[in-house]
Amino acid sequence: MTRFITFLFVLLVIFGCAVKTDDGLSLKRYNKINAYLDEKDFFHARDTFNYYKLEIAKPQRLILEAFIDNAFNDPESSNKVIDEIFEKYADVVNDSVKLKLLEVQQGNYVHLYEYEKANQTVKEILENYSGILSKDEIDDYKNSQIIWNALSVQPKQEVIIQRNTTLAIKRDAAQLANLKVQANGIDTDFIFDTGANISTVTQSTAKKLNMKMLDGSVQVGAITGLTVQSQLAICPEFTLGDITVKNAVFLVFPDEALAFPQINYQINGILGYPVIEAMKQITITQKEEFIVPKVPVQYPLRNMALDFLNPVICIEGEHYTFDSGAVGTSLYNRFFFKHRETIQGKYQETDLSFGGAGGTLSKRGYFITFEPEIEGRKIVLDSVQVFTENIGDKPNMYYGNIGQDVIKQFNKMTINFKYMYIKFD
């Protein structure tokens, strides 16, 4: 599994007292904000940091700033801060924090499509910090090296938006939202999915669209904890209406890995986060429209963050991953533990199934009525899964994953990656 393509990639953050300081108040503020980062609660981390940052010693302040800039999609600023830490404060930062800063910097380079720099950062990690890495982590980094090395000599992805664009959304047999992709003189339907860390395509579709296959193979981690073997490819160019996408990266799966014969259903491809984020703003409407403006619109709301390539939304002070490709919302064991008394008093425990490209698994949980307040409006969703057990091979730090059932409660939803908001109307 590689942390950079698994659906449950975990952004590693700093733990405990990592900077030498005699300032007790500074350390107290630092630890409080760091605890929020540890829990993936980027919103409380940001707000608390902004309130107390003048009370935090500069080395500690820069460390926190690097992580917060990364979480709110400012990779250039995050990289500059990390460089400053290594240039000026390397002697007061321990190796575990240096490692985690380099991990974040690697992610920043990936956001910027600077794959050679990402590759060099991984090389530095393996050369200087292998002693504090587990065998699985070392294997992860070696797998990442395969990816970044293959991409390092490829041109950067480019998205050109000619004008305000409206595309028709087509629902497939699984009721997933698809867009018409045109490449190599061929039209085909691809799912669009903000929850996919990287775009995906079947071998037969990659061949039809004349994608360029790259050397090597990589292990892809799935939510089930299983792994799937895949290859990498570059699509020289495809269009979505008046939008042109050049040099997009795709994972290439065997056709059968994305086939569901029980319902006679075959996925051709998935447009993932890197393509969607590069559009800067998208709107999905109840009329099944996918709207991309030429210029993204500024708005005062800032309720979205990123956990590497996973969008995160704040709802009623709780942080959830946000996945436009998920048909339904799922709530994790963190939500269950917080609301255990209410859930156990009203609902019956049962077996819940979940899965993805790696297969399907079952965990214990409940079907409940989920009633969040969003944009000042309370919505009611019946039969939402709440898991009492952890999903995946790492702890679930989020309260759940928000899917299309929430989106459908509103006339339209806008995701803005430049100004970092998700707006429902």
C-alpha positions in Angstrom: 0.0 0.0 0.0 1.2 3.5 -0.7 0.0 6.3 1.4 -0.2 8.5 -1.7 -2.9 6.5 -3.5 -4.9 4.7 -0.8 -8.4 5.9 -0.3 -7.7 6.2 3.4 -4.3 8.0 3.2 -3.4 9.5 6.6 -1.6 12.8 6.9 1.1 12.3 9.6 1.5 15.2 12.1 3.7 16.1 14.9 3.3 14.5 18.3 4.1 15.8 21.8 6.9 18.2 22.7 9.0 18.4 19.6 10.7 21.8 19.9 13.1 22.8 22.7 11.6 25.8 24.5 11.5 27.2 28.0 8.3 29.1 27.3 5.6 27.1 29.2 2.7 29.1 27.7 4.1 28.7 24.1 4.4 25.0 24.7 0.9 24.8 26.1 -0.5 26.6 23.0 1.6 24.4 20.7 0.4 21.2 22.3 -3.2 22.2 22.1 -3.0 23.0 18.4 -0.9 19.9 17.7 -3.6 17.8 19.4 -6.2 19.1 16.9 -3.8 18.3 14.0 -3.3 14.8 15.4 -7.1 14.3 15.3 -7.3 15.7 11.7 -9.4 18.6 13.1 -7.8 21.2 10.8 -10.6 23.7 11.5 -10.1 24.0 15.2 -6.3 23.8 14.6 -6.5 26.8 12.2 -8.8 28.9 14.4 -6.8 28.2 17.6 -3.5 28.9 15.8 -4.7 32.3 14.4 -5.9 33.3 17.9 -2.8 32.3 19.8 0.0 32.4 17.2 1.7 35.5 18.7 2.1 33.6 22.0 3.9 30.7 20.3 7.7 30.7 19.9 8.8 31.1 16.3 10.1 27.6 15.7 6.9 26.0 17.0 4.8 28.6 15.2 6.5 27.7 11.9 6.0 24.0 12.4 2.3 24.5 13.0 2.0 26.9 10.1 3.6 24.4 7.7 0.9 21.8 8.5 -2.0 24.3 8.5 -0.9 25.8 5.2 -0.8 22.3 3.7 -4.2 21.4 5.0 -5.8 24.5 3.5 -4.3 24.0 0.1 -1.4 26.5 0.1 1.4 24.1 -0.8 3.8 26.9 -1.9 3.6 28.7 1.4 3.9 25.4 3.3 7.1 24.5 1.4 8.6 27.9 2.1 7.9 27.6 5.8 9.4 24.1 5.9 12.5 25.3 4.1 12.9 28.1 6.7 12.6 25.6 9.5 15.4 23.4 8.1 17.6 26.4 7.3 17.2 28.2 10.7 15.9 25.9 13.3 17.2 22.4 12.4 19.2 22.2 15.6 16.0 22.6 17.8 13.8 20.2 15.9 14.0 16.5 16.5 14.2 13.8 13.9 10.6 12.7 14.2 9.3 16.2 13.5 11.8 16.6 10.6 10.5 13.4 9.1 6.9 14.5 9.3 7.8 17.9 7.8 9.4 16.1 4.9 6.3 13.9 4.5 4.2 17.1 4.2 6.7 18.6 1.8 6.5 15.5 -0.4 2.7 16.0 -0.4 3.1 19.6 -1.3 5.3 18.7 -4.3 2.7 16.2 -5.5 0.0 19.0 -5.3 2.2 21.1 -7.5 3.0 18.2 -9.9 6.7 18.6 -9.1 7.2 14.9 -9.1 11.0 15.0 -9.3 11.2 17.1 -6.1 8.7 14.6 -4.5 11.0 11.8 -5.5 14.1 13.5 -4.1 12.2 14.2 -0.8 11.4 10.5 -0.5 15.1 9.7 -1.2 16.1 12.0 1.6 13.6 10.4 4.0 14.8 6.8 3.2 18.5 7.8 3.4 18.3 9.8 6.7 15.2 8.6 8.6 14.9 4.8 7.9 15.9 4.2 11.5 12.6 5.6 12.8 10.4 4.1 10.1 8.6 0.7 10.3 9.1 -1.9 7.6 5.6 -1.1 6.2 6.5 2.6 6.1 9.7 1.9 4.3 7.8 -0.2 1.8 5.3 2.6 1.4 8.1 5.0 0.5 9.7 2.6 -1.9 6.3 2.2 -3.6 6.0 6.0 -3.8 9.4 6.2 -5.3 8.2 4.1 -8.2 5.4 6.5 -8.8 7.3 9.7 -8.5 10.3 8.4 -10.5 8.0 7.3 -13.3 6.2 10.7 -13.3 9.3 12.9 -12.8 10.2 13.0 -16.6 6.6 13.6 -17.7 5.1 17.0 -18.4 2.9 18.6 -15.7 -0.9 18.3 -15.8 -2.6 21.3 -17.3 -6.3 22.2 -17.2 -7.5 24.9 -19.7 -11.0 26.3 -19.2 -12.0 28.2 -22.3 -15.2 29.7 -20.9 -17.9 29.0 -18.3 -18.8 25.4 -18.9 -21.9 23.3 -18.1 -21.8 19.6 -18.6 -24.6 17.0 -18.4 -24.3 14.4 -15.6 -25.2 10.9 -16.6 -26.2 8.3 -14.0 -24.9 4.8 -14.6 -26.3 1.4 -13.4 -24.9 2.0 -9.9 -26.4 5.6 -9.9 -22.9 7.1 -9.9 -22.4 10.5 -11.6 -20.6 10.3 -15.0 -19.2 12.9 -17.4 -18.6 12.4 -21.1 -14.8 12.3 -21.8 -13.5 12.8 -25.3 -10.1 11.6 -26.3 -8.5 10.1 -29.4 -11.7 10.7 -31.3 -13.7 8.5 -28.9 -16.4 9.4 -26.4 -16.7 7.5 -23.1 -18.3 8.0 -19.7 -16.1 8.5 -16.6 -17.3 8.8 -13.0 -16.2 12.0 -11.3 -15.2 11.4 -7.7 -13.5 13.9 -5.3 -12.8 11.0 -3.0 -10.5 9.3 -5.5 -6.9 10.4 -4.7 -5.9 9.8 -8.3 -7.8 9.2 -11.6 -8.4 5.6 -12.6 -9.0 3.8 -15.9 -9.4 0.2 -17.2 -6.7 -1.3 -19.4 -9.1 -1.5 -22.4 -10.2 2.1 -22.0 -6.6 3.3 -21.6 -5.7 1.6 -24.9 -8.8 3.1 -26.7 -8.0 6.6 -25.5 -4.3 6.2 -26.6 -2.9 6.7 -23.1 0.8 6.5 -22.6 1.7 3.5 -20.3 4.6 4.1 -17.9 7.1 1.5 -16.7 6.7 -0.3 -13.4 3.7 -1.3 -11.3 2.4 -0.1 -8.0 0.4 -1.4 -5.1 -2.9 0.4 -4.5 -4.4 0.3 -1.0 -8.2 0.0 -0.8 -10.5 0.8 2.1 -10.8 -2.9 2.9 -7.1 -3.0 3.7 -6.5 -5.2 0.6 -4.1 -4.2 -2.2 -4.6 -4.1 -6.0 -1.8 -4.2 -8.5 -1.9 -1.4 -11.1 0.1 0.5 -13.6 0.5 4.2 -14.3 -0.4 6.0 -17.5 -0.5 9.6 -18.9 -3.4 10.8 -21.0 -1.9 13.3 -23.4 -5.2 15.1 -23.8 -8.9 14.8 -23.2 -11.8 17.2 -23.2 -14.8 17.7 -21.1 -16.9 20.1 -23.2 -14.9 23.4 -23.3 -12.4 22.1 -20.8 -9.1 20.6 -22.0 -7.1 18.4 -19.7 -3.5 17.7 -20.7 -1.1 15.1 -19.2 -3.4 13.8 -16.5 -2.1 10.8 -14.5 -4.2 7.6 -14.3 -3.9 4.4 -12.4 -4.6 1.5 -14.9 -6.5 -1.4 -13.5 -7.4 -4.7 -15.2 -10.9 -4.5 -16.6 -12.2 -7.1 -14.2 -11.0 -5.1 -11.2 -13.6 -2.5 -12.0 -16.3 -4.8 -13.2 -19.4 -5.9 -11.3 -20.9 -8.8 -13.3 -23.8 -9.4 -10.8 -25.4 -6.1 -12.1 -23.7 -6.2 -15.6 -21.8 -3.0 -14.7 -18.4 -2.0 -15.9 -16.5 1.2 -14.8 -14.5 2.7 -17.7 -12.7 5.3 -15.6 -12.8 7.7 -12.7 -11.8 11.4 -12.8 -10.2 11.9 -9.4 -9.1 14.7 -7.1 -6.1 16.0 -9.2 -8.3 16.7 -12.2 -11.2 18.1 -10.3 -9.1 20.3 -8.0 -7.4 21.8 -11.1 -10.7 23.2 -12.2 -10.6 25.4 -9.1 -14.4 25.4 -8.7 -17.2 23.0 -9.6 -21.0 23.2 -9.0 -23.3 20.1 -9.1 -27.0 20.8 -9.4 -30.3 18.9 -8.9 -30.8 19.3 -12.7 -27.8 17.0 -13.1 -25.5 19.7 -14.3 -21.7 19.9 -13.7 -20.8 23.6 -13.9 -17.2 25.0 -14.0 -16.7 28.8 -14.2 -13.8 30.2 -16.0 -12.9 32.3 -12.9 -13.6 30.8 -9.4 -15.8 32.9 -7.1 -14.6 34.2 -3.7 -16.8 33.6 -0.7 -16.2 34.2 3.0 -17.0 30.6 4.1 -13.9 28.5 4.7 -15.2 25.1 5.7 -13.0 22.8 3.6 -9.6 21.4 4.2 -7.4 18.7 2.7 -6.0 15.5 4.1 -3.4 15.1 1.4 -5.8 14.6 -1.6 -8.9 14.0 0.4 -11.4 16.9 0.9 -12.5 17.4 4.5 -15.6 19.4 5.5 -16.6 20.8 8.9 -20.3 20.2 9.9 -21.5 21.4 13.3 -17.9 21.5 14.6 -17.3 17.9 13.5 -14.9 17.0 10.6 -15.8 14.6 7.9 -14.2 13.5 4.6 -16.2 14.6 1.6 -16.7 12.2 -1.3 -18.8 13.2 -4.3 -18.4 9.7 -5.7 -20.0 8.0 -2.7 -23.7 7.3 -3.1 -24.4 7.4 0.6 -23.0 8.9 3.7 -21.2 6.6 6.2 -20.4 7.5 9.8 -17.4 6.1 11.6 -16.7 4.7 15.0 -15.7 8.2 16.2 -19.2 9.4 15.6 -20.6 6.3 17.3 -18.5 6.8 20.5 -19.5 10.4 20.7 -23.2 9.6 20.3 -23.2 6.0 21.7 -25.9 6.5 24.3 -28.5 7.9 21.8 -27.6 5.3 19.1 -27.8 2.3 21.4 -31.0 3.5 22.9 -32.8 3.9 19.6 -31.4 1.3 17.1 -30.5 -2.3 16.7 -26.9 -3.4 16.0 -26.4 -5.3 12.8 -23.8 -6.2 10.1 -22.8 -3.5 7.7 -20.9 -4.0 4.4 -18.4 -1.7 2.8 -15.8 -1.8 0.1 -14.2 -0.5 -3.1 -11.8 -1.7 -5.8 -10.2 -4.1 -3.3 -13.4 -6.0 -2.5 -16.1 -5.9 0.1 -15.9 -6.5 3.9 -18.4 -6.5 6.8 -18.3 -4.7 10.1 -20.7 -4.3 13.0 -22.8 -1.2 13.3 -26.2 0.5 13.1 -28.5 2.0 10.5 -29.6 5.4 12.0 -31.3 8.6 11.1 -28.6 11.3 10.5 -29.8 14.8 11.1 -27.0 17.4 10.6 -27.5 21.1 10.2 -25.9 22.4 7.1 -26.0 26.1 5.9 -28.6 26.8 8.6 -30.9 24.0 7.5 -31.5 20.7 9.2 -31.6 17.7 6.9 -32.8 14.2 7.6 -31.2 11.1 6.2 -32.6 7.7 7.0 -30.7 4.4 7.1 -27.2 5.9 7.3 -24.5 3.4 8.3 -22.7 4.0 11.6 -19.8 1.6 12.2 -18.8 0.6 15.8 -15.5 -0.8 14.6 -12.6 0.8 12.9 -12.5 0.6 9.1 -9.2 0.1 7.4 -5.8 -0.5 8.9 -5.4 2.9 10.6 -7.6 4.6 13.1 -10.6 6.5 11.8 -9.9 10.1 12.8 -13.0 11.5 11.1 -16.6 11.4 12.2 -17.6 9.9 8.8 -17.7 10.4 5.0 -20.3 12.7 3.4 -21.7 11.4 0.2 -24.3 12.2 -2.5 -27.3 11.7 -0.2 -26.3 14.9 1.5 -25.7 16.7 -1.8 -29.1 15.8 -3.1 -30.8 17.6 -0.2 -29.9 20.9 -1.8 -30.6 22.5 -5.2 -26.9 22.8 -5.8 -23.5 22.4 -4.2 -20.3 24.3 -5.0 -16.8 23.1 -4.1 -14.1 25.8 -4.4 -10.5 24.6 -4.2 -9.0 28.1 -4.4 -10.8 29.7 -1.5 -11.5 26.4 0.3 -15.2 26.2 0.8 -18.1 23.8 0.2 -21.4 25.8 -0.2 -24.9 24.3 -0.3 -27.8 26.2 -1.8 
